[in-house]
């Protein structure tokens, strides 16, 4: 589902990852992280897709909201588990969205 964001400007955090074969607890943690992010002040929405390469984009109203989410204890624990078990590699990119447009039937 395409996230319903506010009028720009806002911020996008693009998390791109390559997974290991270890799935132990990954799906449950991913669901939990989405639930927690939705409760964070400044969270605007999320989109995700996974095949060989996973991409999750979360949208935030400020850089401060992004930093607060990064410092969330449960998110920090999940990030460490990702480094040790679930990911071969990942990259985080933070972008300011200045313009958007789209199409919907």
C-alpha positions in Angstrom: 0.0 0.0 0.0 1.3 3.5 -0.8 1.7 5.6 2.3 -0.6 8.7 2.7 1.9 11.4 3.5 1.4 15.1 4.3 2.2 18.0 2.0 6.0 18.3 1.5 8.4 19.0 2.9 8.9 15.9 5.0 11.6 13.3 5.3 12.1 9.8 4.0 14.3 7.2 5.6 15.2 4.6 2.9 16.5 1.3 4.4 17.9 -1.1 1.8 19.1 -4.5 2.9 20.4 -7.9 1.8 19.3 -10.7 4.1 21.1 -13.8 5.4 19.4 -17.1 5.5 18.7 -16.7 9.2 15.0 -16.0 9.7 14.9 -16.7 13.5 12.5 -14.1 14.8 12.9 -11.7 11.8 9.2 -11.5 10.7 7.9 -11.1 14.3 10.5 -8.3 14.9 9.7 -6.5 11.6 6.0 -6.5 12.5 6.8 -5.2 16.0 9.0 -2.4 14.6 6.3 -1.2 12.3 3.8 -1.2 15.2 6.2 0.8 17.3 7.1 3.3 14.6 3.5 4.0 14.0 3.2 5.2 17.6 6.2 7.6 17.3 5.6 11.3 17.2 6.3 12.5 13.7 5.7 9.2 11.9 3.8 9.7 8.6 3.8 6.3 6.9 5.8 3.4 5.6 6.2 1.3 2.4 8.2 -1.9 2.0 9.1 -4.5 -0.6 11.3 -7.5 -0.5 12.7 -10.0 -2.9 16.5 -10.5 -3.1 16.9 -6.9 -2.1 14.6 -5.4 0.6 13.6 -1.8 0.6 11.6 -0.1 3.4 10.9 3.6 3.2 9.5 5.3 6.3 8.3 8.9 6.2 8.7 11.5 9.0 7.8 15.1 9.7 11.3 16.1 11.0 14.9 15.0 11.4 14.3 15.1 15.2 11.5 12.5 14.8 13.9 10.3 12.8 16.6 10.7 15.5 14.1 9.9 18.3 13.0 6.7 16.4 16.7 5.7 16.0 17.2 6.1 19.8 14.1 3.9 20.6 15.4 1.1 22.8 13.5 -1.7 21.0 14.5 -0.4 17.6 18.2 -0.2 18.8 18.0 -3.9 19.9 16.4 -4.9 16.6 19.1 -3.1 14.7 21.8 -5.0 16.7 20.1 -8.3 16.0 20.0 -7.3 12.3 23.7 -6.7 12.3 24.5 -9.9 14.0 22.0 -12.3 12.5 19.6 -11.1 9.7 21.5 -8.9 7.3 24.5 -9.4 5.0 24.5 -5.7 4.3 22.3 -2.7 4.7 22.3 1.0 4.0 20.2 3.8 5.5 19.6 7.0 3.5 17.8 10.0 4.8 16.2 12.4 2.3 14.2 15.5 2.4 11.1 15.2 0.2 10.5 18.6 -1.4 7.9 17.6 -4.0 5.6 14.7 -4.7 3.0 13.8 -7.3 1.2 10.7 -8.2 -1.7 9.0 -9.9 -4.6 7.0 -8.5 -7.7 5.4 -10.1 
